[in-house]
């Protein structure tokens, strides 16, 4: 019984880390895209 709970806990912990990594990566990617779009908009406005 204890081994099953231990395996489930490991699975949940692993999935949590993977999903967190995906969300963090997606957030960084989105922030970079927004920053690039802002730079292009600023160049367009000031030219």
CHARMM-style PDB file with segment names, atoms N, HN, CA, C and O in Angstrom:
ATOM      1  N   UNK     1       0.826  -1.198   0.000  1.00  0.00      PROA
ATOM      2  CA  UNK     1       0.000   0.000   0.000  1.00  0.00      PROA
ATOM      3  C   UNK     1       0.868   1.258   0.000  1.00  0.00      PROA
ATOM      4  O   UNK     1       0.609   2.209  -0.737  1.00  0.00      PROA
ATOM      5  N   UNK     2       1.900   1.242   0.840  1.00  0.00      PROA
ATOM      6  HN  UNK     2       2.110   0.470   1.439  1.00  0.00      PROA
ATOM      7  CA  UNK     2       2.778   2.413   0.940  1.00  0.00      PROA
ATOM      8  C   UNK     2       3.518   2.663  -0.369  1.00  0.00      PROA
ATOM      9  O   UNK     2       3.735   3.810  -0.758  1.00  0.00      PROA
ATOM     10  N   UNK     3       3.908   1.571  -1.053  1.00  0.00      PROA
ATOM     11  HN  UNK     3       3.732   0.639  -0.737  1.00  0.00      PROA
ATOM     12  CA  UNK     3       4.613   1.712  -2.332  1.00  0.00      PROA
ATOM     13  C   UNK     3       3.729   2.344  -3.398  1.00  0.00      PROA
ATOM     14  O   UNK     3       4.208   3.118  -4.228  1.00  0.00      PROA
ATOM     15  N   UNK     4       2.440   2.016  -3.377  1.00  0.00      PROA
ATOM     16  HN  UNK     4       2.051   1.388  -2.704  1.00  0.00      PROA
ATOM     17  CA  UNK     4       1.508   2.598  -4.351  1.00  0.00      PROA
ATOM     18  C   UNK     4       1.388   4.104  -4.115  1.00  0.00      PROA
ATOM     19  O   UNK     4       1.429   4.893  -5.059  1.00  0.00      PROA
ATOM     20  N   UNK     5       1.239   4.491  -2.854  1.00  0.00      PROA
ATOM     21  HN  UNK     5       1.206   3.850  -2.087  1.00  0.00      PROA
ATOM     22  CA  UNK     5       1.137   5.918  -2.529  1.00  0.00      PROA
ATOM     23  C   UNK     5       2.414   6.658  -2.905  1.00  0.00      PROA
ATOM     24  O   UNK     5       2.374   7.789  -3.390  1.00  0.00      PROA
ATOM     25  N   UNK     6       3.538   6.009  -2.676  1.00  0.00      PROA
ATOM     26  HN  UNK     6       3.571   5.091  -2.282  1.00  0.00      PROA
ATOM     27  CA  UNK     6       4.823   6.606  -3.021  1.00  0.00      PROA
ATOM     28  C   UNK     6       4.936   6.806  -4.536  1.00  0.00      PROA
ATOM     29  O   UNK     6       5.412   7.846  -4.992  1.00  0.00      PROA
ATOM     30  N   UNK     7       4.505   5.821  -5.305  1.00  0.00      PROA
ATOM     31  HN  UNK     7       4.118   4.976  -4.934  1.00  0.00      PROA
ATOM     32  CA  UNK     7       4.545   5.917  -6.765  1.00  0.00      PROA
ATOM     33  C   UNK     7       3.608   7.014  -7.264  1.00  0.00      PROA
ATOM     34  O   UNK     7       3.958   7.775  -8.166  1.00  0.00      PROA
ATOM     35  N   UNK     8       2.417   7.092  -6.675  1.00  0.00      PROA
ATOM     36  HN  UNK     8       2.133   6.474  -5.942  1.00  0.00      PROA
ATOM     37  CA  UNK     8       1.464   8.141  -7.066  1.00  0.00      PROA
ATOM     38  C   UNK     8       2.041   9.514  -6.746  1.00  0.00      PROA
ATOM     39  O   UNK     8       1.923  10.435  -7.554  1.00  0.00      PROA
ATOM     40  N   UNK     9       2.659   9.663  -5.586  1.00  0.00      PROA
ATOM     41  HN  UNK     9       2.755   8.915  -4.929  1.00  0.00      PROA
ATOM     42  CA  UNK     9       3.259  10.943  -5.208  1.00  0.00      PROA
ATOM     43  C   UNK     9       4.368  11.336  -6.181  1.00  0.00      PROA
ATOM     44  O   UNK     9       4.461  12.499  -6.573  1.00  0.00      PROA
ATOM     45  N   UNK    10       5.205  10.380  -6.571  1.00  0.00      PROA
ATOM     46  HN  UNK    10       5.129   9.435  -6.252  1.00  0.00      PROA
ATOM     47  CA  UNK    10       6.276  10.662  -7.535  1.00  0.00      PROA
ATOM     48  C   UNK    10       5.693  11.106  -8.867  1.00  0.00      PROA
ATOM     49  O   UNK    10       6.193  12.046  -9.484  1.00  0.00      PROA
ATOM     50  N   UNK    11       4.636  10.433  -9.314  1.00  0.00      PROA
ATOM     51  HN  UNK    11       4.229   9.669  -8.813  1.00  0.00      PROA
ATOM     52  CA  UNK    11       3.986  10.787 -10.576  1.00  0.00      PROA
ATOM     53  C   UNK    11       3.411  12.200 -10.513  1.00  0.00      PROA
ATOM     54  O   UNK    11       3.595  12.991 -11.438  1.00  0.00      PROA
ATOM     55  N   UNK    12       2.724  12.509  -9.435  1.00  0.00      PROA
ATOM     56  HN  UNK    12       2.574  11.866  -8.684  1.00  0.00      PROA
ATOM     57  CA  UNK    12       2.128  13.840  -9.278  1.00  0.00      PROA
ATOM     58  C   UNK    12       3.222  14.904  -9.222  1.00  0.00      PROA
ATOM     59  O   UNK    12       3.090  15.954  -9.851  1.00  0.00      PROA
ATOM     60  N   UNK    13       4.283  14.654  -8.490  1.00  0.00      PROA
ATOM     61  HN  UNK    13       4.391  13.801  -7.979  1.00  0.00      PROA
ATOM     62  CA  UNK    13       5.379  15.615  -8.393  1.00  0.00      PROA
ATOM     63  C   UNK    13       6.034  15.834  -9.753  1.00  0.00      PROA
ATOM     64  O   UNK    13       6.340  16.969 -10.119  1.00  0.00      PROA
ATOM     65  N   UNK    14       6.247  14.768 -10.494  1.00  0.00      PROA
ATOM     66  HN  UNK    14       5.998  13.846 -10.197  1.00  0.00      PROA
ATOM     67  CA  UNK    14       6.855  14.875 -11.824  1.00  0.00      PROA
ATOM     68  C   UNK    14       5.963  15.663 -12.772  1.00  0.00      PROA
ATOM     69  O   UNK    14       6.434  16.557 -13.475  1.00  0.00      PROA
ATOM     70  N   UNK    15       4.680  15.333 -12.790  1.00  0.00      PROA
ATOM     71  HN  UNK    15       4.297  14.607 -12.219  1.00  0.00      PROA
ATOM     72  CA  UNK    15       3.751  16.053 -13.665  1.00  0.00      PROA
ATOM     73  C   UNK    15       3.667  17.532 -13.290  1.00  0.00      PROA
ATOM     74  O   UNK    15       3.574  18.391 -14.166  1.00  0.00      PROA
ATOM     75  N   UNK    16       3.699  17.827 -11.998  1.00  0.00      PROA
ATOM     76  HN  UNK    16       3.775  17.129 -11.286  1.00  0.00      PROA
ATOM     77  CA  UNK    16       3.662  19.221 -11.552  1.00  0.00      PROA
ATOM     78  C   UNK    16       4.875  19.979 -12.069  1.00  0.00      PROA
ATOM     79  O   UNK    16       4.745  21.106 -12.547  1.00  0.00      PROA
ATOM     80  N   UNK    17       6.050  19.374 -11.978  1.00  0.00      PROA
ATOM     81  HN  UNK    17       6.156  18.458 -11.589  1.00  0.00      PROA
ATOM     82  CA  UNK    17       7.261  20.030 -12.466  1.00  0.00      PROA
ATOM     83  C   UNK    17       7.220  20.235 -13.975  1.00  0.00      PROA
ATOM     84  O   UNK    17       7.617  21.290 -14.469  1.00  0.00      PROA
ATOM     85  N   UNK    18       6.748  19.239 -14.705  1.00  0.00      PROA
ATOM     86  HN  UNK    18       6.426  18.382 -14.303  1.00  0.00      PROA
ATOM     87  CA  UNK    18       6.677  19.344 -16.164  1.00  0.00      PROA
ATOM     88  C   UNK    18       5.695  20.437 -16.573  1.00  0.00      PROA
ATOM     89  O   UNK    18       6.008  21.277 -17.417  1.00  0.00      PROA
ATOM     90  N   UNK    19       4.518  20.424 -15.977  1.00  0.00      PROA
ATOM     91  HN  UNK    19       4.264  19.741 -15.292  1.00  0.00      PROA
ATOM     92  CA  UNK    19       3.504  21.422 -16.326  1.00  0.00      PROA
ATOM     93  C   UNK    19       3.974  22.819 -15.931  1.00  0.00      PROA
ATOM     94  O   UNK    19       3.753  23.774 -16.675  1.00  0.00      PROA
ATOM     95  N   UNK    20       4.614  22.952 -14.782  1.00  0.00      PROA
ATOM     96  HN  UNK    20       4.794  22.176 -14.177  1.00  0.00      PROA
ATOM     97  CA  UNK    20       5.150  24.253 -14.368  1.00  0.00      PROA
ATOM     98  C   UNK    20       6.191  24.742 -15.361  1.00  0.00      PROA
ATOM     99  O   UNK    20       6.208  25.921 -15.713  1.00  0.00      PROA
ATOM    100  N   UNK    21       7.050  23.854 -15.811  1.00  0.00      PROA
ATOM    101  HN  UNK    21       7.036  22.896 -15.525  1.00  0.00      PROA
ATOM    102  CA  UNK    21       8.064  24.223 -16.800  1.00  0.00      PROA
ATOM    103  C   UNK    21       7.447  24.690 -18.100  1.00  0.00      PROA
ATOM    104  O   UNK    21       7.918  25.651 -18.708  1.00  0.00      PROA
ATOM    105  N   UNK    22       6.387  24.009 -18.531  1.00  0.00      PROA
ATOM    106  HN  UNK    22       6.004  23.228 -18.037  1.00  0.00      PROA
ATOM    107  CA  UNK    22       5.706  24.415 -19.764  1.00  0.00      PROA
ATOM    108  C   UNK    22       5.098  25.803 -19.595  1.00  0.00      PROA
ATOM    109  O   UNK    22       5.218  26.646 -20.485  1.00  0.00      PROA
ATOM    110  N   UNK    23       4.445  26.046 -18.457  1.00  0.00      PROA
ATOM    111  HN  UNK    23       4.347  25.362 -17.735  1.00  0.00      PROA
ATOM    112  CA  UNK    23       3.838  27.359 -18.227  1.00  0.00      PROA
ATOM    113  C   UNK    23       4.889  28.458 -18.148  1.00  0.00      PROA
ATOM    114  O   UNK    23       4.692  29.539 -18.704  1.00  0.00      PROA
ATOM    115  N   UNK    24       5.998  28.200 -17.469  1.00  0.00      PROA
ATOM    116  HN  UNK    24       6.158  27.323 -17.017  1.00  0.00      PROA
ATOM    117  CA  UNK    24       7.057  29.207 -17.357  1.00  0.00      PROA
ATOM    118  C   UNK    24       7.665  29.484 -18.725  1.00  0.00      PROA
ATOM    119  O   UNK    24       7.891  30.641 -19.080  1.00  0.00      PROA
ATOM    120  N   UNK    25       7.930  28.435 -19.493  1.00  0.00      PROA
ATOM    121  HN  UNK    25       7.746  27.495 -19.205  1.00  0.00      PROA
ATOM    122  CA  UNK    25       8.463  28.613 -20.848  1.00  0.00      PROA
ATOM    123  C   UNK    25       7.503  29.388 -21.729  1.00  0.00      PROA
ATOM    124  O   UNK    25       7.921  30.272 -22.477  1.00  0.00      PROA
ATOM    125  N   UNK    26       6.229  29.068 -21.648  1.00  0.00      PROA
ATOM    126  HN  UNK    26       5.890  28.350 -21.040  1.00  0.00      PROA
ATOM    127  CA  UNK    26       5.226  29.786 -22.426  1.00  0.00      PROA
ATOM    128  C   UNK    26       5.132  31.241 -22.037  1.00  0.00      PROA
ATOM    129  O   UNK    26       4.963  32.106 -22.895  1.00  0.00      PROA
ATOM    130  N   UNK    27       5.241  31.520 -20.751  1.00  0.00      PROA
ATOM    131  HN  UNK    27       5.378  30.817 -20.053  1.00  0.00      PROA
ATOM    132  CA  UNK    27       5.190  32.901 -20.272  1.00  0.00      PROA
ATOM    133  C   UNK    27       6.383  33.692 -20.780  1.00  0.00      PROA
ATOM    134  O   UNK    27       6.227  34.830 -21.223  1.00  0.00      PROA
ATOM    135  N   UNK    28       7.569  33.109 -20.721  1.00  0.00      PROA
ATOM    136  HN  UNK    28       7.697  32.185 -20.360  1.00  0.00      PROA
ATOM    137  CA  UNK    28       8.772  33.797 -21.207  1.00  0.00      PROA
ATOM    138  C   UNK    28       8.673  34.035 -22.705  1.00  0.00      PROA
ATOM    139  O   UNK    28       9.002  35.121 -23.182  1.00  0.00      PROA
ATOM    140  N   UNK    29       8.224  33.028 -23.457  1.00  0.00      PROA
ATOM    141  HN  UNK    29       7.957  32.145 -23.070  1.00  0.00      PROA
ATOM    142  CA  UNK    29       8.068  33.159 -24.909  1.00  0.00      PROA
ATOM    143  C   UNK    29       7.080  34.275 -25.241  1.00  0.00      PROA
ATOM    144  O   UNK    29       7.341  35.096 -26.121  1.00  0.00      PROA
ATOM    145  N   UNK    30       5.952  34.307 -24.543  1.00  0.00      PROA
ATOM    146  HN  UNK    30       5.740  33.640 -23.828  1.00  0.00      PROA
ATOM    147  CA  UNK    30       4.936  35.336 -24.780  1.00  0.00      PROA
ATOM    148  C   UNK    30       5.476  36.716 -24.440  1.00  0.00      PROA
ATOM    149  O   UNK    30       5.241  37.670 -25.180  1.00  0.00      PROA
ATOM    150  N   UNK    31       6.193  36.834 -23.338  1.00  0.00      PROA
ATOM    151  HN  UNK    31       6.385  36.058 -22.736  1.00  0.00      PROA
ATOM    152  CA  UNK    31       6.755  38.128 -22.944  1.00  0.00      PROA
ATOM    153  C   UNK    31       7.738  38.634 -23.993  1.00  0.00      PROA
ATOM    154  O   UNK    31       7.754  39.826 -24.298  1.00  0.00      PROA
ATOM    155  N   UNK    32       8.553  37.747 -24.546  1.00  0.00      PROA
ATOM    156  HN  UNK    32       8.540  36.778 -24.298  1.00  0.00      PROA
ATOM    157  CA  UNK    32       9.508  38.158 -25.584  1.00  0.00      PROA
ATOM    158  C   UNK    32       8.777  38.616 -26.837  1.00  0.00      PROA
ATOM    159  O   UNK    32       9.170  39.605 -27.455  1.00  0.00      PROA
ATOM    160  N   UNK    33       7.714  37.905 -27.222  1.00  0.00      PROA
ATOM    161  HN  UNK    33       7.394  37.101 -26.721  1.00  0.00      PROA
ATOM    162  CA  UNK    33       6.944  38.291 -28.410  1.00  0.00      PROA
ATOM    163  C   UNK    33       6.279  39.651 -28.201  1.00  0.00      PROA
ATOM    164  O   UNK    33       6.263  40.478 -29.112  1.00  0.00      PROA
ATOM    165  N   UNK    34       5.731  39.888 -27.005  1.00  0.00      PROA
ATOM    166  HN  UNK    34       5.745  39.217 -26.265  1.00  0.00      PROA
ATOM    167  CA  UNK    34       5.105  41.177 -26.713  1.00  0.00      PROA
ATOM    168  C   UNK    34       6.156  42.281 -26.743  1.00  0.00      PROA
ATOM    169  O   UNK    34       5.895  43.369 -27.256  1.00  0.00      PROA
ATOM    170  N   UNK    35       7.334  42.014 -26.203  1.00  0.00      PROA
ATOM    171  HN  UNK    35       7.547  41.130 -25.786  1.00  0.00      PROA
ATOM    172  CA  UNK    35       8.414  43.000 -26.203  1.00  0.00      PROA
ATOM    173  C   UNK    35       8.841  43.334 -27.628  1.00  0.00      PROA
ATOM    174  O   UNK    35       9.046  44.503 -27.955  1.00  0.00      PROA
ATOM    175  N   UNK    36       8.978  42.320 -28.475  1.00  0.00      PROA
ATOM    176  HN  UNK    36       8.812  41.370 -28.209  1.00  0.00      PROA
ATOM    177  CA  UNK    36       9.335  42.552 -29.883  1.00  0.00      PROA
ATOM    178  C   UNK    36       8.264  43.375 -30.586  1.00  0.00      PROA
ATOM    179  O   UNK    36       8.582  44.287 -31.349  1.00  0.00      PROA
ATOM    180  N   UNK    37       6.998  43.057 -30.334  1.00  0.00      PROA
ATOM    181  HN  UNK    37       6.740  42.315 -29.714  1.00  0.00      PROA
ATOM    182  CA  UNK    37       5.901  43.810 -30.951  1.00  0.00      PROA
ATOM    183  C   UNK    37       5.929  45.258 -30.472  1.00  0.00      PROA
ATOM    184  O   UNK    37       5.673  46.172 -31.256  1.00  0.00      PROA
ATOM    185  N   UNK    38       6.234  45.474 -29.205  1.00  0.00      PROA
ATOM    186  HN  UNK    38       6.443  44.732 -28.569  1.00  0.00      PROA
ATOM    187  CA  UNK    38       6.338  46.829 -28.662  1.00  0.00      PROA
ATOM    188  C   UNK    38       7.478  47.602 -29.298  1.00  0.00      PROA
ATOM    189  O   UNK    38       7.340  48.790 -29.591  1.00  0.00      PROA
ATOM    190  N   UNK    39       8.604  46.936 -29.515  1.00  0.00      PROA
ATOM    191  HN  UNK    39       8.716  45.971 -29.278  1.00  0.00      PROA
ATOM    192  CA  UNK    39       9.741  47.593 -30.169  1.00  0.00      PROA
ATOM    193  C   UNK    39       9.394  48.002 -31.592  1.00  0.00      PROA
ATOM    194  O   UNK    39       9.733  49.105 -32.022  1.00  0.00      PROA
ATOM    195  N   UNK    40       8.720  47.124 -32.327  1.00  0.00      PROA
ATOM    196  HN  UNK    40       8.444  46.228 -31.978  1.00  0.00      PROA
ATOM    197  CA  UNK    40       8.322  47.447 -33.704  1.00  0.00      PROA
ATOM    198  C   UNK    40       7.334  48.607 -33.718  1.00  0.00      PROA
ATOM    199  O   UNK    40       7.427  49.491 -34.569  1.00  0.00      PROA
ATOM    200  N   UNK    41       6.397  48.610 -32.790  1.00  0.00      PROA
ATOM    201  HN  UNK    41       6.321  47.892 -32.099  1.00  0.00      PROA
ATOM    202  CA  UNK    41       5.415  49.689 -32.703  1.00  0.00      PROA
ATOM    203  C   UNK    41       6.105  51.008 -32.378  1.00  0.00      PROA
ATOM    204  O   UNK    41       5.765  52.046 -32.945  1.00  0.00      PROA
ATOM    205  N   UNK    42       7.071  50.968 -31.469  1.00  0.00      PROA
ATOM    206  HN  UNK    42       7.347  50.125 -31.009  1.00  0.00      PROA
ATOM    207  CA  UNK    42       7.794  52.182 -31.099  1.00  0.00      PROA
ATOM    208  C   UNK    42       8.579  52.722 -32.290  1.00  0.00      PROA
ATOM    209  O   UNK    42       8.605  53.933 -32.513  1.00  0.00      PROA
ATOM    210  N   UNK    43       9.216  51.843 -33.054  1.00  0.00      PROA
ATOM    211  HN  UNK    43       9.194  50.859 -32.872  1.00  0.00      PROA
ATOM    212  CA  UNK    43       9.942  52.284 -34.249  1.00  0.00      PROA
ATOM    213  C   UNK    43       8.989  52.914 -35.257  1.00  0.00      PROA
ATOM    214  O   UNK    43       9.318  53.924 -35.879  1.00  0.00      PROA
ATOM    215  N   UNK    44       7.813  52.321 -35.419  1.00  0.00      PROA
ATOM    216  HN  UNK    44       7.546  51.501 -34.914  1.00  0.00      PROA
ATOM    217  CA  UNK    44       6.824  52.842 -36.365  1.00  0.00      PROA
ATOM    218  C   UNK    44       6.333  54.219 -35.930  1.00  0.00      PROA
ATOM    219  O   UNK    44       6.175  55.112 -36.763  1.00  0.00      PROA
ATOM    220  N   UNK    45       6.095  54.395 -34.655  1.00  0.00      PROA
ATOM    221  HN  UNK    45       6.224  53.671 -33.978  1.00  0.00      PROA
ATOM    222  CA  UNK    45       5.584  55.679 -34.147  1.00  0.00      PROA
ATOM    223  C   UNK    45       6.635  56.773 -34.289  1.00  0.00      PROA
ATOM    224  O   UNK    45       6.301  57.898 -34.660  1.00  0.00      PROA
ATOM    225  N   UNK    46       7.890  56.470 -34.003  1.00  0.00      PROA
ATOM    226  HN  UNK    46       8.161  55.556 -33.701  1.00  0.00      PROA
ATOM    227  CA  UNK    46       8.936  57.497 -33.982  1.00  0.00      PROA
ATOM    228  C   UNK    46       9.566  57.747 -35.341  1.00  0.00      PROA
ATOM    229  O   UNK    46      10.389  58.653 -35.471  1.00  0.00      PROA
ATOM    230  N   UNK    47       9.209  56.979 -36.350  1.00  0.00      PROA
ATOM    231  HN  UNK    47       8.540  56.243 -36.244  1.00  0.00      PROA
ATOM    232  CA  UNK    47       9.764  57.212 -37.694  1.00  0.00      PROA
ATOM    233  C   UNK    47       8.864  58.069 -38.538  1.00  0.00      PROA
ATOM    234  OT1 UNK    47       9.187  58.356 -39.691  1.00  0.00      PROA
TER     235      UNK     47
END
